[in-house]
Amino acid sequence: MVKLIALYKKPSDTQAFDEHYNNTHTPLVKKMPGLKKLEVSRITSAIGGEAKFYLLAEMYFDNEDALNAAMASPEGKAAGKDLMDFAGGLVQMMIAEVAEDA
């Protein structure tokens, strides 16, 4: 299993960010083919100081081929366009292999 990770810096207007993320972006992400699970975590604090990040989203897929197919789909392209439009300067995207036996 692999996951696509989106790590967001804190936006200047958290209320507007949350509204768009919850009402527009998340429904687009949930339409991506092959998505097994979407897990969203709001970051509330950091050990030893102020948190530099605001939100962590993890999107799980069976394998990297399924992830790539989802990203290339019309639904994936729509979610990607929306992401760049509202949070392109805030987000870092990463792909991770899930260690299922850990």
N, C-alpha and C positions, 0 to 999 in steps of 0.2 A: 504494500500500500504506500502511496505517496500523498503528500499534501502540498498545496500551494498556500504559502503564508503571506499575508499582507500585514505589515507593521506600520502603523500610522503615528506620525508626530502629532502633538497637540495642536489642533486648529485654533485660530484666533477667535472664532465664533463657534463654540462647542454646540450650542443649541441648534444653529443652522446645519452644522455638520451632522448631528444626530438625526435631525429630521430627514435630511436627504438620504443618509445612510440607511435608516430604517424603512423609509417609505418608498424610496426609488431604487437605491443600489441593491439592497438585499433581495428584493423580489426578482431583479434581473439575474443575480448570481444563482438563486435557487432554480432557475430555468435551465441552467447549463446541463447538457446531457452528461451522464456518467457521474455526476456529483453524488457521493455517498453520504456525506455529512458536512454541515457548515457549523463551525463553532466560533462564536464571537465572544471576546473577553474585553471588558473595559478595564484599563489599567488604573488602579487607584492610588498606588504609592510605589516608591522604590526603596530598597534597602540602602540606608546611608545618605539619603537626599531626596530631592524632588524628581519625580518620574519625567523622563524626556519623551515618553511615548504615551499615547492616549488610548489606542485600541489595537487589538490583535485579532485578526480573522484567519481561521484555518479551514481550508476547503479540502476534503479528503476524496481521493480517487483510487480505483483499484491498482493502477500502475501509471507510469509516465506516458504511455501511449494514450490511455484514456484521458489524462490531463491535457495532453497536446490536442487531442481531438475536440475536447470541450472548448479549449481556447480558440480553436480554428472555426468552431461552429458559429452560426449567426447569433445565437444566444451569448456565447463567449465574447464575440466581438462587440456586441451591444454593452455587455457588462464592462469590458475593457475601455470602451469609449467613454462611458459614463464615469468610470473611475478617473480617467485622465482629465475629464472636464471639471470634476468637483474636488479632486484630491491629488492630482498629479504631482504637486510639489510636496505633498505630505507623506506619501506612501513609499515603502520599499518592499519589493516582491521577492520572495525566495521559494525554492522548491526543496523539500526535505523527504528523505525516505524514512518511513515510520518503522522503528525497531519494535516489532510486535511481540518479541519474546523477552523484552527487557522487564 
